[in-house]
């Protein structure tokens, strides 16, 4: 006969699992709100690299046309629906309805980022063969943008993998007070979204957990200007519905968004080919 009767206690407050729950990229793109329809057209206008001219021999100033290009983002509908019976919610640990609502919103937020990353990855300007993170690699990407006449105006964003951040954090130019007034290793300058938002050398670096090839020798990171990528969504933005069906006795949570993204200026995106394999799990 046992001389004890142990009791198991279950924590009612659930612990969120590790996954990206917020969109880290929507604010880094040129956004457009769609009131009605399934397309949003962005106009990119410039002079076409025109040069100033002098007055002609006929006494007239030569006229020219501006370089006008339209790019269309096609909206698609994206949903995530989770459903649990009333008995399941009643009998299970934690706040089942809240879990459903939070996870379904996370799914849609990840899709927003996936759309933007997919368009950035269509860019054809890159840093060459994959290399490990270094000051030289970052400056090469920034220089390419500068050579493409991309303005150094505080709207340049970098999407980097955790591995590339690991290399940058070993650089004195990234952390030392001799080079920067806001040291990064103590986290004081990090935006509290996922792994952080680092404002460094005029670039806003966002560590993203879901970039192509993460953890391999073929990681894809990106340095780009906000005007190089467009993102359109319906007027109401994300629709989050939570409800209960009396007839079938179940609760549900649904998140929906109508959206589309489009690369607007290829010259404003540099694909950084990075080798992050040394920092991958064994």
C-alpha positions in Angstrom: 0.0 0.0 0.0 1.3 3.4 -1.0 1.9 5.8 2.0 1.4 8.9 -0.1 -1.2 10.1 -2.6 0.5 12.7 -4.8 -1.5 15.4 -6.6 -0.8 16.9 -9.9 -1.5 20.6 -10.4 -2.0 22.1 -13.8 -1.1 25.8 -14.4 -4.2 27.5 -15.8 -2.3 30.4 -17.3 -0.9 29.1 -20.6 2.7 29.7 -21.7 3.0 30.9 -25.3 5.0 28.6 -27.5 8.0 29.9 -29.5 6.8 31.3 -32.8 6.7 34.6 -34.5 3.4 36.3 -33.6 3.8 39.9 -34.8 4.5 41.3 -38.3 8.0 42.8 -38.2 7.9 44.1 -41.8 4.7 45.9 -42.6 6.0 49.2 -41.4 9.1 48.9 -43.5 7.2 48.9 -46.8 5.2 51.6 -48.6 1.7 50.8 -47.6 -1.6 51.4 -49.4 -5.1 51.0 -48.1 -7.5 49.4 -50.6 -11.2 50.5 -50.1 -12.6 48.4 -52.9 -11.2 46.0 -55.5 -8.5 43.4 -55.7 -5.6 45.4 -57.1 -3.5 48.3 -55.8 -1.3 50.2 -58.3 1.8 52.0 -57.2 3.4 54.7 -59.4 7.1 55.1 -59.4 8.2 58.4 -61.0 11.6 59.8 -61.8 13.4 61.8 -64.4 14.9 58.7 -66.1 18.4 59.9 -65.2 17.9 63.0 -67.4 20.6 65.6 -67.5 20.2 69.4 -67.6 20.4 70.9 -71.1 21.1 74.3 -72.4 18.9 76.3 -74.7 18.9 75.2 -78.3 20.1 77.2 -81.3 16.5 77.9 -82.1 16.1 79.7 -78.8 13.9 77.0 -77.2 14.6 74.8 -74.1 14.4 71.1 -75.1 11.4 69.4 -73.4 11.3 65.8 -72.1 8.9 63.4 -70.5 9.2 62.0 -67.0 9.8 58.3 -66.5 6.6 56.9 -65.1 6.2 53.2 -64.1 3.1 51.5 -62.6 3.4 48.4 -60.5 0.3 46.4 -59.4 0.0 44.4 -56.2 -2.8 41.8 -56.5 -4.7 41.2 -53.3 -5.6 37.7 -52.2 -7.7 36.6 -49.3 -5.8 34.9 -46.5 -7.5 33.2 -43.5 -6.8 31.1 -40.5 -9.6 29.4 -38.6 -9.3 27.4 -35.4 -12.2 25.5 -33.9 -12.7 23.7 -30.6 -15.8 22.1 -29.1 -17.3 23.5 -26.0 -16.4 20.3 -24.1 -12.8 20.6 -25.3 -12.5 24.1 -24.0 -14.2 23.1 -20.8 -12.1 20.1 -20.2 -8.7 21.4 -21.3 -6.0 23.2 -19.5 -5.6 27.0 -20.0 -7.9 29.6 -21.5 -8.9 27.8 -24.7 -10.7 30.8 -26.4 -7.8 33.2 -25.8 -5.3 30.6 -27.1 -7.3 30.3 -30.3 -7.6 34.0 -30.8 -3.9 34.7 -30.2 -2.6 31.9 -32.4 -4.8 32.7 -35.3 -3.7 36.3 -35.3 -0.1 35.2 -35.2 -0.6 33.0 -38.3 -1.9 36.0 -40.3 0.9 38.3 -39.1 3.5 35.7 -40.2 1.8 35.6 -43.6 2.2 39.4 -44.0 5.9 39.0 -43.5 6.1 36.0 -45.8 4.5 38.1 -48.6 7.0 40.9 -48.2 10.0 38.6 -48.0 8.9 36.7 -51.1 8.9 40.0 -53.1 12.2 41.1 -51.7 13.7 37.8 -52.7 12.8 38.5 -56.3 15.4 41.3 -56.3 18.4 40.6 -58.7 21.0 42.9 -57.1 23.1 40.9 -54.6 26.5 40.9 -52.8 27.9 37.9 -54.7 28.9 34.6 -53.2 27.8 33.8 -49.7 30.2 35.1 -47.0 30.1 35.2 -43.2 29.0 38.4 -41.6 31.5 41.2 -41.4 31.7 45.0 -41.5 32.8 44.7 -45.1 29.8 42.7 -46.1 27.4 45.2 -44.6 29.2 48.2 -46.1 29.2 46.5 -49.5 25.5 46.2 -49.4 25.1 49.8 -48.3 27.5 51.0 -50.9 25.6 49.2 -53.7 22.4 51.1 -52.6 24.3 54.3 -52.6 25.7 53.7 -56.1 22.1 53.1 -57.2 21.2 56.6 -56.0 19.1 55.3 -53.1 18.9 58.1 -50.6 20.5 57.8 -47.2 17.5 59.3 -45.5 16.8 57.0 -42.5 14.4 54.8 -44.5 16.9 52.0 -45.2 16.0 48.7 -43.5 18.0 45.6 -43.1 16.5 42.2 -42.6 19.1 39.9 -41.0 19.2 36.4 -39.6 20.2 35.6 -36.0 23.5 34.3 -37.4 24.3 37.6 -39.1 23.5 39.4 -35.9 25.8 37.0 -34.1 28.7 38.1 -36.4 27.8 41.8 -36.1 27.7 41.7 -32.3 31.4 40.7 -32.3 32.4 43.9 -34.1 33.7 46.8 -32.2 32.1 49.1 -34.8 28.7 47.7 -33.8 29.0 47.8 -30.0 31.9 50.0 -28.8 31.2 53.4 -27.4 34.2 54.6 -29.4 32.0 54.1 -32.5 28.4 54.3 -31.4 26.7 56.2 -28.6 24.1 53.5 -28.0 25.8 50.2 -27.2 23.8 47.2 -28.4 24.9 44.2 -26.3 23.1 45.5 -23.3 19.9 45.7 -25.3 19.3 49.3 -24.5 18.6 50.3 -28.1 16.7 47.2 -29.2 13.1 47.5 -30.2 11.2 44.9 -28.2 9.9 43.0 -31.2 11.2 39.5 -31.6 15.0 39.6 -31.4 15.3 43.3 -31.8 15.5 46.4 -33.9 19.0 47.9 -34.2 19.5 51.4 -35.4 23.1 51.3 -36.7 25.0 53.5 -39.2 21.8 54.8 -40.7 20.3 51.4 -41.2 17.4 50.0 -39.2 18.3 46.3 -38.7 15.5 43.9 -37.9 16.5 40.4 -36.8 13.9 38.1 -38.5 13.5 34.4 -37.6 12.0 33.3 -41.0 14.3 34.5 -43.7 15.1 32.1 -46.6 17.8 29.6 -45.9 18.2 30.5 -42.2 20.8 28.4 -40.4 22.5 27.3 -43.6 25.4 28.4 -45.8 22.8 30.1 -48.1 21.0 32.5 -46.0 19.2 35.4 -47.7 19.3 38.7 -45.9 18.1 42.0 -47.4 19.0 45.7 -47.3 16.4 47.9 -48.9 14.7 51.3 -49.0 11.1 51.6 -47.9 10.2 53.0 -51.3 11.5 49.8 -53.0 8.6 47.5 -51.7 4.9 48.1 -51.7 2.3 46.4 -49.5 -1.5 46.8 -49.9 -4.3 45.6 -47.6 -8.0 46.1 -47.2 -9.3 49.2 -45.4 -10.2 47.4 -42.2 -6.9 45.5 -42.0 -6.9 42.2 -40.2 -10.4 41.0 -39.3 -10.4 38.9 -36.1 -13.7 37.1 -35.3 -14.4 35.1 -32.2 -17.7 33.3 -31.8 -19.8 30.3 -30.7 -22.1 28.0 -32.7 -25.1 27.0 -30.6 -26.2 24.2 -32.9 -22.9 22.3 -33.1 -21.7 23.5 -29.6 -18.2 24.7 -30.6 -16.2 27.9 -30.3 -14.1 29.4 -33.1 -11.6 32.1 -33.8 -10.9 33.3 -37.3 -8.4 35.9 -38.6 -8.7 37.2 -42.2 -6.9 39.8 -44.3 -6.9 40.8 -48.0 -3.4 41.8 -49.0 -0.7 41.8 -51.7 2.9 42.9 -52.0 5.0 44.1 -54.9 8.7 44.9 -55.6 8.6 48.5 -56.8 12.3 49.3 -57.5 14.7 46.5 -58.0 17.7 48.9 -57.6 16.5 49.7 -54.1 16.9 46.1 -52.8 20.2 44.3 -52.2 20.1 40.6 -51.4 22.9 39.8 -48.9 24.1 36.2 -49.4 25.2 35.1 -46.0 26.8 31.9 -44.7 25.2 31.3 -41.3 26.0 27.6 -41.0 28.7 28.1 -38.3 26.0 29.3 -35.9 23.4 26.5 -36.7 22.4 23.9 -34.1 24.7 20.8 -34.1 
